[in-house]
Amino acid sequence: MDTTRVLLVEDEVDAREILSFYLNTIFEDVVVAADGQDGLDIFEDELKNGKYFDLVLTDIKMPRLDGMDMIEKMLELIHNQKFIIVSAYKDEDKLLRSINFRVLGYFVKPINVDNMMEILKKAKIEVLKEKKNSTEEKLLRINKNYRYSLTQKLLYFDSTLVKLSKKETQLLDILLRNIGKIVTIKECKLALWNDENKSDTTFRTVMKRLKDKISSNDFILSLKGQGYTVEKK
């Protein structure tokens, strides 16, 4: 059975205890954060250690770091991260903002347990379904260790998902869709920012971060004065 990991971010003690209790009845591993900044710190620390969350359940209005701002920062690190939002207010503007995020559910305090459980169960089904689809799909073999899903834009090291930021994913995708060909820096910049004049420093930063994440068996070759390529295997 696949283990599902959830990060709960809630600043109200009573709500945090209630949500934690019910989350633990559905998901195998639940980590709790006391506010938005705490949640982001935990998220980043886990990422540094190669650990990830299948789902983040978060309040919106919290001290130190607002829930929506926290979500945006998390999505910069993991572009396909999933969320469930809980709030004491029916904030339509923030709800509309969340439509552009990977939000699986939204419920309002005071918490209706039946409604909450239904949303959580559906979220787990979707998480497990995506995991199953990812493993069943025929993946592009890059080298001995790395495989790539062209449809879902997900990179795997052996059977482990490599978590990439949005820009890292875009850069990897253009290279893997042109295996055996040289992709110029100009083409990379256009794919990432639609701006061929984006600074070289900004581009190199994204490339370095991507290469750091595949350093176990790096497959991206730099061709001085020409660009980058992934060799055919």
Backbone hydrogen bonds in HBPLUS format (Angstrom, degrees):
<---DONOR---> <-ACCEPTOR-->    atom                        ^
c    i                          cat <-CA-CA->   ^        H-A-AA   ^      H-
h    n   atom  resd res      DA  || num        DHA   H-A  angle D-A-AA Bond
n    s   type  num  typ     dist DA aas  dist angle  dist       angle   num
A0029-ASP N   A0004-THR O   3.15 MM  25  6.27 150.4  2.24 165.6 160.3     1
A0054-ASP N   A0005-ARG O   2.86 MM  49  5.33 134.0  2.08 129.3 142.3     2
A0055-LEU N   A0005-ARG O   3.28 MM  50  6.67 144.4  2.42 154.1 161.3     3
A0006-VAL N   A0029-ASP O   2.82 MM  23  6.25 156.7  1.87 162.1 169.9     4
A0031-VAL N   A0006-VAL O   2.84 MM  25  6.22 166.7  1.86 165.4 169.3     5
A0007-LEU N   A0055-LEU O   2.97 MM  48  6.47 155.1  2.03 151.5 159.3     6
A0057-LEU N   A0007-LEU O   2.85 MM  50  6.18 154.6  1.92 152.7 161.4     7
A0008-LEU N   A0031-VAL O   2.78 MM  23  6.12 168.1  1.79 168.8 172.2     8
A0033-ALA N   A0008-LEU O   2.70 MM  25  6.00 151.0  1.78 167.1 175.0     9
A0009-VAL N   A0057-LEU O   2.81 MM  48  6.17 162.9  1.83 163.9 167.7    10
A0059-ASP N   A0009-VAL O   3.00 MM  50  6.35 147.9  2.10 163.6 173.5    11
A0010-GLU N   A0033-ALA O   3.19 MM  23  6.45 165.3  2.21 156.0 151.7    12
A0016-ARG N   A0012-GLU O   2.83 MM   4  5.93 154.9  1.89 154.5 162.8    13
A0017-GLU N   A0013-VAL O   2.98 MM   4  6.22 155.7  2.04 151.5 156.9    14
A0018-ILE N   A0014-ASP O   3.02 MM   4  6.30 163.1  2.05 153.1 157.5    15
A0019-LEU N   A0015-ALA O   2.89 MM   4  5.99 173.3  1.90 154.3 156.6    16
A0020-SER N   A0016-ARG O   2.92 MM   4  5.88 157.6  1.97 141.9 149.1    17
A0021-PHE N   A0017-GLU O   3.03 MM   4  6.13 156.5  2.08 142.6 148.6    18
A0022-TYR N   A0018-ILE O   3.16 MM   4  6.49 167.5  2.17 156.8 158.1    19
A0023-LEU N   A0019-LEU O   2.84 MM   4  5.95 158.8  1.89 153.6 160.4    20
A0024-ASN N   A0020-SER O   3.05 MM   4  6.13 155.7  2.11 145.8 151.4    21
A0025-THR N   A0022-TYR O   3.11 MM   3  5.18 146.1  2.23  98.6 108.8    22
A0026-ILE N   A0023-LEU O   3.04 MM   3  5.42 155.9  2.10 110.4 117.9    23
A0027-PHE N   A0023-LEU O   2.81 MM   4  5.85 177.2  1.81 175.2 175.0    24
A0039-GLY N   A0035-ASP O   2.83 MM   4  6.06 154.9  1.90 152.7 160.7    25
A0040-LEU N   A0036-GLY O   2.96 MM   4  6.21 157.8  2.01 147.2 152.4    26
A0041-ASP N   A0037-GLN O   2.90 MM   4  6.11 160.5  1.94 150.7 156.3    27
A0042-ILE N   A0038-ASP O   2.99 MM   4  6.20 161.9  2.02 149.9 154.3    28
A0043-PHE N   A0039-GLY O   2.93 MM   4  6.09 162.9  1.96 148.2 153.5    29
A0044-GLU N   A0040-LEU O   2.90 MM   4  6.10 161.9  1.94 152.4 156.4    30
A0045-ASP N   A0041-ASP O   2.90 MM   4  6.08 160.0  1.94 148.7 154.7    31
A0046-GLU N   A0042-ILE O   2.90 MM   4  6.06 164.0  1.93 156.0 159.7    32
A0047-LEU N   A0043-PHE O   3.07 MM   4  6.22 154.4  2.14 141.1 148.5    33
A0048-LYS N   A0044-GLU O   2.98 MM   4  6.25 153.0  2.05 148.5 155.0    34
A0049-ASN N   A0045-ASP O   3.26 MM   4  6.53 136.9  2.45 137.8 148.6    35
A0049-ASN N   A0046-GLU O   3.05 MM   3  5.13 129.9  2.32  96.6 110.3    36
A0051-LYS N   A0046-GLU O   2.74 MM   5  4.88 163.0  1.77 148.5 143.1    37
A0050-GLY N   A0047-LEU O   3.01 MM   3  5.00 160.8  2.05 108.1 110.6    38
A0056-VAL N   A0082-LYS O   2.99 MM  26  6.33 144.8  2.12 136.2 146.6    39
A0084-ILE N   A0056-VAL O   2.90 MM  28  6.31 145.2  2.02 146.5 149.0    40
A0058-THR N   A0084-ILE O   2.91 MM  26  6.42 156.3  1.97 165.5 170.3    41
A0086-VAL N   A0058-THR O   2.88 MM  28  5.95 160.5  1.91 144.8 146.3    42
A0067-GLY N   A0060-ILE O   2.63 MM   7  4.13 161.9  1.66 153.1 147.0    43
A0065-LEU N   A0063-PRO O   2.69 MM   2  5.56 146.0  1.80 103.4  94.1    44
A0070-MET N   A0066-ASP O   2.86 MM   4  6.13 152.9  1.94 153.3 162.0    45
A0071-ILE N   A0067-GLY O   2.93 MM   4  6.21 154.0  2.00 145.4 152.2    46
A0072-GLU N   A0068-MET O   3.01 MM   4  6.29 160.5  2.05 147.7 152.1    47
A0073-LYS N   A0069-ASP O   3.08 MM   4  6.33 155.8  2.14 146.3 152.4    48
A0074-MET N   A0070-MET O   2.92 MM   4  6.20 152.7  2.00 149.7 157.7    49
A0075-LEU N   A0071-ILE O   2.89 MM   4  6.15 153.2  1.96 152.4 159.8    50
A0076-GLU N   A0072-GLU O   3.16 MM   4  6.44 129.9  2.42 135.6 147.7    51
A0076-GLU N   A0073-LYS O   3.25 MM   3  5.17 135.1  2.47  91.9 103.9    52
A0077-LEU N   A0074-MET O   2.97 MM   3  5.23 136.5  2.16 101.4 113.7    53
A0078-ILE N   A0074-MET O   2.78 MM   4  6.06 163.6  1.80 156.4 161.8    54
A0081-GLN N   A0078-ILE O   3.26 MM   3  5.52 158.2  2.31 122.3 118.9    55
A0083-PHE N   A0102-ARG O   2.80 MM  19  6.01 151.2  1.88 157.5 157.8    56
A0104-LEU N   A0083-PHE O   2.69 MM  21  5.96 164.1  1.72 177.3 175.8    57
A0085-ILE N   A0105-GLY O   3.03 MM  20  6.33 164.0  2.05 148.0 146.4    58
A0107-PHE N   A0085-ILE O   3.00 MM  22  6.56 154.1  2.07 156.4 163.5    59
A0087-SER N   A0107-PHE O   3.16 MM  20  6.71 147.7  2.27 147.1 156.7    60
A0109-LYS N   A0087-SER O   2.67 MM  22  5.80 157.4  1.72 139.3 145.4    61
A0095-LEU N   A0091-ASP O   2.90 MM   4  6.07 149.0  1.99 149.8 160.1    62
A0096-LEU N   A0092-GLU O   2.85 MM   4  6.04 155.1  1.91 149.6 155.0    63
A0097-ARG N   A0093-ASP O   3.06 MM   4  6.38 149.3  2.15 140.2 148.7    64
A0098-SER N   A0094-LYS O   3.03 MM   4  6.24 143.7  2.16 138.5 147.9    65
A0098-SER N   A0095-LEU O   3.08 MM   3  5.04 120.2  2.45  91.8 106.8    66
A0099-ILE N   A0096-LEU O   3.18 MM   3  5.35 148.9  2.28 101.5 110.4    67
A0100-ASN N   A0097-ARG O   3.32 MM   3  6.10 151.9  2.41 116.4 121.2    68
A0101-PHE N   A0098-SER O   2.88 MM   3  5.05 154.3  1.94 106.8 115.5    69
A0116-MET N   A0112-ASN O   2.85 MM   4  6.03 163.6  1.87 159.8 165.5    70
A0117-MET N   A0113-VAL O   2.84 MM   4  5.99 167.3  1.85 156.0 158.8    71
A0118-GLU N   A0114-ASP O   3.08 MM   4  6.25 153.7  2.15 143.9 150.8    72
A0119-ILE N   A0115-ASN O   3.08 MM   4  6.35 159.9  2.12 149.8 154.7    73
A0120-LEU N   A0116-MET O   2.89 MM   4  6.14 163.3  1.92 156.5 161.4    74
A0121-LYS N   A0117-MET O   2.92 MM   4  6.02 159.7  1.97 147.2 152.4    75
A0122-LYS N   A0118-GLU O   3.06 MM   4  6.22 158.5  2.11 145.1 150.9    76
A0123-ALA N   A0119-ILE O   2.90 MM   4  6.10 150.9  1.99 144.7 153.5    77
A0124-LYS N   A0120-LEU O   2.98 MM   4  6.25 154.7  2.05 146.8 152.8    78
A0125-ILE N   A0121-LYS O   3.06 MM   4  6.32 158.0  2.11 145.6 151.4    79
A0126-GLU N   A0122-LYS O   2.99 MM   4  6.28 156.5  2.05 147.7 153.6    80
A0127-VAL N   A0123-ALA O   2.91 MM   4  6.16 158.4  1.95 150.3 156.4    81
A0128-LEU N   A0124-LYS O   2.91 MM   4  6.11 169.8  1.92 156.5 158.4    82
A0129-LYS N   A0125-ILE O   2.87 MM   4  5.98 150.6  1.95 143.5 152.5    83
A0130-GLU N   A0126-GLU O   2.96 MM   4  6.14 159.5  2.00 148.7 153.1    84
A0131-LYS N   A0127-VAL O   3.04 MM   4  6.31 156.4  2.09 146.3 153.2    85
A0132-LYS N   A0128-LEU O   2.90 MM   4  6.10 157.9  1.95 146.6 152.6    86
A0133-ASN N   A0129-LYS O   2.87 MM   4  6.09 163.4  1.89 152.3 156.6    87
A0134-SER N   A0130-GLU O   2.91 MM   4  6.01 152.2  1.99 144.3 151.9    88
A0135-THR N   A0131-LYS O   3.15 MM   4  6.41 149.4  2.24 144.7 151.7    89
A0136-GLU N   A0132-LYS O   2.96 MM   4  6.13 144.8  2.08 147.1 157.6    90
A0137-GLU N   A0133-ASN O   3.01 MM   4  5.95 148.4  2.11 145.8 151.6    91
A0140-LEU N   A0148-TYR O   2.78 MM   8  4.92 162.9  1.81 151.9 146.2    92
A0148-TYR N   A0140-LEU O   2.84 MM   8  4.92 144.3  1.97 131.4 143.2    93
A0142-ILE N   A0146-TYR O   2.97 MM   4  5.43 165.1  2.00 147.3 149.3    94
A0158-ASP N   A0145-ASN O   2.71 MM  13  5.11 172.3  1.72 153.9 151.3    95
A0147-ARG N   A0156-TYR O   2.96 MM   9  5.17 155.0  2.02 144.1 151.1    96
A0156-TYR N   A0147-ARG O   2.82 MM   9  5.17 168.7  1.84 158.1 157.9    97
A0149-SER N   A0154-LEU O   2.85 MM   5  5.14 166.2  1.87 153.8 158.6    98
A0153-LYS N   A0149-SER O   2.72 MM   4  5.16 125.2  2.02 132.6 145.5    99
A0162-VAL N   A0155-LEU O   2.78 MM   7  5.45 178.3  1.78 153.2 153.0   100
A0157-PHE N   A0160-THR O   2.73 MM   3  5.16 159.5  1.77 160.3 159.8   101
A0160-THR N   A0157-PHE O   2.89 MM   3  5.16 161.8  1.92 134.2 132.5   102
A0169-THR N   A0165-SER O   2.90 MM   4  6.08 154.9  1.96 149.5 156.4   103
A0170-GLN N   A0166-LYS O   2.97 MM   4  6.25 158.2  2.02 149.2 155.0   104
A0171-LEU N   A0167-LYS O   2.95 MM   4  6.14 159.2  1.99 149.3 154.6   105
A0172-LEU N   A0168-GLU O   2.92 MM   4  6.09 166.1  1.94 148.4 152.6   106
A0173-ASP N   A0169-THR O   2.85 MM   4  5.94 159.6  1.89 150.0 156.0   107
A0174-ILE N   A0170-GLN O   3.18 MM   4  6.39 161.6  2.21 147.3 150.3   108
A0175-LEU N   A0171-LEU O   3.27 MM   4  6.49 155.0  2.33 146.6 153.4   109
A0176-LEU N   A0172-LEU O   2.91 MM   4  6.13 160.1  1.95 156.0 161.6   110
A0177-ARG N   A0173-ASP O   2.94 MM   4  6.03 137.2  2.13 145.1 155.5   111
A0178-ASN N   A0175-LEU O   3.13 MM   3  5.24 154.0  2.20 101.1 108.3   112
A0181-LYS N   A0178-ASN O   2.93 MM   3  5.42 155.0  1.99 139.1 140.7   113
A0180-GLY N   A0230-VAL O   2.77 MM  50  5.82 150.8  1.85 156.6 165.4   114
A0183-VAL N   A0228-TYR O   2.76 MM  45  5.32 178.1  1.76 163.4 162.9   115
A0228-TYR N   A0183-VAL O   2.92 MM  45  5.32 163.8  1.94 144.2 147.2   116
A0188-CYS N   A0184-THR O   3.01 MM   4  6.36 154.2  2.08 147.7 155.1   117
A0189-LYS N   A0185-ILE O   2.88 MM   4  6.14 160.3  1.92 154.1 158.7   118
A0190-LEU N   A0186-LYS O   3.02 MM   4  6.27 156.5  2.08 149.0 155.2   119
A0191-ALA N   A0187-GLU O   3.04 MM   4  6.23 150.8  2.13 142.8 150.5   120
A0192-LEU N   A0188-CYS O   2.97 MM   4  6.19 149.0  2.06 148.9 157.4   121
A0193-TRP N   A0189-LYS O   2.79 MM   4  5.72 168.0  1.81 152.7 156.7   122
A0194-ASN N   A0190-LEU O   2.87 MM   4  3.94 131.1  2.11 106.2 116.0   123
A0198-LYS N   A0195-ASP O   3.23 MM   3  5.66 164.1  2.26 116.1 116.7   124
A0203-PHE N   A0199-SER O   3.19 MM   4  6.55 162.4  2.22 148.9 153.6   125
A0204-ARG N   A0200-ASP O   2.80 MM   4  5.99 166.4  1.81 155.0 158.9   126
A0205-THR N   A0201-THR O   3.00 MM   4  6.15 146.8  2.11 143.8 152.4   127
A0206-VAL N   A0202-THR O   3.29 MM   4  6.62 156.9  2.34 147.1 151.4   128
A0207-MET N   A0203-PHE O   2.99 MM   4  6.30 165.0  2.01 156.2 160.7   129
A0208-LYS N   A0204-ARG O   2.81 MM   4  5.94 160.5  1.85 147.9 153.2   130
A0209-ARG N   A0205-THR O   3.07 MM   4  6.25 162.4  2.10 146.9 151.4   131
A0210-LEU N   A0206-VAL O   3.00 MM   4  6.23 156.7  2.05 149.1 155.6   132
A0211-LYS N   A0207-MET O   2.88 MM   4  6.11 167.3  1.90 155.4 158.7   133
A0212-ASP N   A0208-LYS O   2.82 MM   4  5.99 149.3  1.92 148.7 157.6   134
A0213-LYS N   A0209-ARG O   3.26 MM   4  6.44 143.9  2.40 137.5 145.4   135
A0213-LYS N   A0210-LEU O   3.06 MM   3  5.28 126.4  2.36  99.9 113.4   136
A0214-ILE N   A0211-LYS O   3.19 MM   3  5.15 146.2  2.31  96.7 106.5   137
A0215-SER N   A0212-ASP O   3.47 MM   3  5.10 164.1  2.50 100.8 100.9   138
A0217-ASN N   A0214-ILE O   3.14 MM   3  6.01 154.8  2.21 124.0 128.7   139
A0221-LEU N   A0229-THR O   2.83 MM   8  5.29 175.5  1.83 168.5 166.9   140
A0229-THR N   A0221-LEU O   2.98 MM   8  5.29 151.9  2.06 145.4 153.6   141
A0223-LEU N   A0227-GLY O   2.82 MM   4  5.30 173.5  1.82 159.1 158.8   142
A0226-GLN N   A0223-LEU O   2.82 MM   3  5.41 159.8  1.86 143.0 145.4   143
A0227-GLY N   A0223-LEU O   3.01 MM   4  5.30 163.6  2.04 144.8 149.9   144
